[in-house]
Amino acid sequence: MSLRMAQFCISVVLLVLSAAHSSWGIHEETHYPCAFIDTANITGSYGLDGPYVHNWTVIPRHFVAVYDFVIENGIRIAAPRHLRGCICKTKPCVRICCQEGEFYDLERRQCLVPPSQVPGPPRQSHMEVELHNGSLREVELLPRFSVHVETPCEHMKAVTKGSEYVHWTLHENGTISHRGHIFSKHYCFTPLLHGNSTWEWQPLACAPEKLNFVLGVREWTYAICLLIAILSMFIVLIVYLMCSEMRNSFYGVAIKAYAVCVIGGYALLAYLTLHNPANISNAACRVLPSLTLMFLVLSFYILSFIAFKLYLSFHGVVFTKLMFWLIFMPIVIVAVGWSCLVSFSYYGSRLIFGGDTCWFDPRNWSIMIYLYAPVFVACAISGFFYILSLIYISEQPIIETEKSFESIEKNRFRSFWKYVGYTAFVWLVCVCSFAFNYYRENRSHLNYAVSFSMAFHGFAALYALIGKNQQIQNFLRRIDNEEDTCENSVPLSSFG
């Protein structure tokens, strides 16, 4: 019985292996026989039991593999499964940036037709090549090389020595060298104009646009202004913790939760501003901005929650602790889920967090979508309840018996909405500054307007949430009166 079972298992395994081999081939599916830059998509090319034929080039089967990704601008991107063959292993490759009659403009970073007042660029069919015997000859490319017309990266640059181009030599085996230095495989040839009438073939290297870390006066100013805002919010938090009337009330708990979120978000922003992403681990470079995003988004939705509760308070609705947490916890879960979603998401071909910068990339609009858009939604919700509250207040007559209660609620309403207005103004400055920097191609989220608005945000919290709140002011006056009473009292030891 055991022998039959073993024979059956072996038969099943062989059947599965033969099916896999007949479809794609085990070797091709599990191994990559060469670098991606040396491959070409050969899906649909002729190949049965023997080698594949692609563009009249024979590619042996052991140089063919199944790929589920492509590489764009040095970044691996998931793609539908397809066959790629190591065409450059079979025949030396030459890469040309542009189509016949065009050249790659290094300033505009695109292929252009030369102006009519200059001679046309050289033909792409021939190029000077150093043969195996060391002699230089201008040869026809197609019989000797596999020619690919494309730019391997979005941004290409010429390698210069001082202000002069380096004279690189193309060898018969496809390598490019200059005095023993081998040029990168991620290149393409383009004719470049010397003077007004001479064209010369030059290899261009991939030049990924990286953000250089800068820690200058602007960054330190921004960090100091964030520190001012943090200290202001910390004072608000302490005062609301000490005030007995606010300590356990809905409004007091919500303001304290808001202050904690702002302190956490601004502290992490200051940390990310002052630290070089190169010195932060990949995991931290994704976790820290995710936490920052969570704190900032959550803070705005707490303001929306307060606006909703203030509107209900005018209708006599009282929240129990259970009702408070049943509404508040889903807001927290949504903010956490949003930050986790963003941390694992791509914008274009790049991860949103964890690239050249440990925050949103200022070279694209990701911050507008993933930070400012949720903030705008929260502000819209708050504004909706603000309008409803104003309509309700305007329609209600003043009743003497309820004047005391209404004065507290209305004062809280006015002080809160003063602060929301200041907060909206601060973030509007941030949005406008980013858009201004983006269109000026100033690759940064920062300028002095953003920095000073952050400090203003802290002062606005002190002014509106403490200075304009009657309950907080009464509490501070009681403390002041108690201190005065203690100072004016006479010690018992004086009598005797």
Secondary structure as the mmCIF struct_conf table of DSSP 4:
data_model
#
loop_
_struct_conf.conf_type_id
_struct_conf.id
_struct_conf.beg_label_comp_id
_struct_conf.beg_label_asym_id
_struct_conf.beg_label_seq_id
_struct_conf.end_label_comp_id
_struct_conf.end_label_asym_id
_struct_conf.end_label_seq_id
HELX_RH_AL_P HELX_RH_AL_P1 SER A 2 SER A 23
TURN_TY1_P TURN_TY1_P1 TRP A 24 TRP A 24
HELX_RH_AL_P HELX_RH_AL_P2 ILE A 26 THR A 30
BEND BEND1 CYS A 34 CYS A 34
HELX_RH_3T_P HELX_RH_3T_P1 PHE A 36 ASP A 38
STRN STRN1 ALA A 40 ASN A 41
TURN_TY1_P TURN_TY1_P2 THR A 43 GLY A 44
STRN STRN2 TYR A 46 TYR A 46
BEND BEND2 LEU A 48 GLY A 50
STRN STRN3 TYR A 52 HIS A 54
TURN_TY1_P TURN_TY1_P3 ASN A 55 TRP A 56
STRN STRN4 THR A 57 ILE A 59
HELX_RH_3T_P HELX_RH_3T_P2 ARG A 61 PHE A 63
STRN STRN5 VAL A 64 GLU A 72
TURN_TY1_P TURN_TY1_P4 ASN A 73 GLY A 74
STRN STRN6 ILE A 75 GLY A 85
HELX_RH_AL_P HELX_RH_AL_P3 ILE A 87 THR A 90
BEND BEND3 LYS A 91 LYS A 91
STRN STRN7 CYS A 93 ILE A 96
BEND BEND4 CYS A 97 CYS A 98
TURN_TY1_P TURN_TY1_P5 GLU A 100 GLY A 101
STRN STRN8 PHE A 103 ASP A 105
TURN_TY1_P TURN_TY1_P6 LEU A 106 ARG A 109
STRN STRN9 GLN A 110 LEU A 112
HELX_LH_PP_P HELX_LH_PP_P1 VAL A 113 PRO A 115
TURN_TY1_P TURN_TY1_P7 SER A 116 GLN A 117
BEND BEND5 VAL A 118 VAL A 118
HELX_LH_PP_P HELX_LH_PP_P2 PRO A 119 ARG A 123
TURN_TY1_P TURN_TY1_P8 GLN A 124 SER A 125
STRN STRN10 HIS A 126 GLU A 130
TURN_TY1_P TURN_TY1_P9 HIS A 132 ASN A 133
BEND BEND6 GLY A 134 GLY A 134
STRN STRN11 LEU A 136 GLU A 140
HELX_RH_AL_P HELX_RH_AL_P4 LEU A 141 ARG A 144
BEND BEND7 PHE A 145 PHE A 145
STRN STRN12 SER A 146 VAL A 149
BEND BEND8 GLU A 150 GLU A 150
BEND BEND9 PRO A 152 HIS A 155
STRN STRN13 MET A 156 ALA A 158
STRN STRN14 THR A 160 LYS A 161
TURN_TY1_P TURN_TY1_P10 GLY A 162 SER A 163
STRN STRN15 GLU A 164 TYR A 165
STRN STRN16 THR A 169 HIS A 171
TURN_TY1_P TURN_TY1_P11 GLU A 172 ASN A 173
BEND BEND10 GLY A 174 GLY A 174
STRN STRN17 ILE A 176 HIS A 178
TURN_TY1_P TURN_TY1_P12 ARG A 179 GLY A 180
STRN STRN18 HIS A 181 ILE A 182
HELX_LH_PP_P HELX_LH_PP_P3 PHE A 183 SER A 184
BEND BEND11 LYS A 185 HIS A 186
STRN STRN19 TYR A 187 HIS A 194
TURN_TY1_P TURN_TY1_P13 GLY A 195 SER A 197
STRN STRN20 THR A 198 CYS A 206
HELX_LH_PP_P HELX_LH_PP_P4 LYS A 210 PHE A 213
BEND BEND12 GLY A 216 GLY A 216
HELX_RH_AL_P HELX_RH_AL_P5 VAL A 217 MET A 242
HELX_RH_AL_P HELX_RH_AL_P6 SER A 244 ARG A 247
BEND BEND13 ASN A 248 SER A 249
HELX_RH_AL_P HELX_RH_AL_P7 PHE A 250 LEU A 274
BEND BEND14 HIS A 275 HIS A 275
HELX_RH_3T_P HELX_RH_3T_P3 PRO A 277 ASN A 279
BEND BEND15 ILE A 280 ILE A 280
TURN_TY1_P TURN_TY1_P14 ASN A 282 ALA A 283
HELX_RH_AL_P HELX_RH_AL_P8 ALA A 284 SER A 313
TURN_TY1_P TURN_TY1_P15 PHE A 314 GLY A 316
HELX_RH_AL_P HELX_RH_AL_P9 LYS A 321 SER A 343
TURN_TY1_P TURN_TY1_P16 PHE A 344 PHE A 344
STRN STRN21 TYR A 346 TYR A 347
TURN_TY1_P TURN_TY1_P17 GLY A 348 SER A 349
STRN STRN22 ARG A 350 LEU A 351
BEND BEND16 ILE A 352 TRP A 359
TURN_TY1_P TURN_TY1_P18 PRO A 362 ARG A 363
BEND BEND17 ASN A 364 TRP A 365
HELX_RH_AL_P HELX_RH_AL_P10 SER A 366 ILE A 367
HELX_RH_PI_P HELX_RH_PI_P1 MET A 368 TYR A 372
HELX_RH_AL_P HELX_RH_AL_P11 ALA A 373 GLU A 395
BEND BEND18 GLN A 396 GLN A 396
HELX_LH_PP_P HELX_LH_PP_P5 PRO A 397 ILE A 398
HELX_RH_3T_P HELX_RH_3T_P4 GLU A 400 GLU A 402
HELX_RH_AL_P HELX_RH_AL_P12 LYS A 403 TYR A 439
TURN_TY1_P TURN_TY1_P19 ARG A 440 GLU A 441
BEND BEND19 HIS A 445 HIS A 445
HELX_RH_AL_P HELX_RH_AL_P13 TYR A 448 ALA A 461
HELX_RH_PI_P HELX_RH_PI_P2 LEU A 462 GLY A 467
TURN_TY1_P TURN_TY1_P20 LYS A 468 LYS A 468
HELX_RH_AL_P HELX_RH_AL_P14 GLN A 470 ASN A 488
BEND BEND20 SER A 489 SER A 489
HELX_LH_PP_P HELX_LH_PP_P6 VAL A 490 PRO A 491
HELX_RH_3T_P HELX_RH_3T_P5 LEU A 492 SER A 494
#
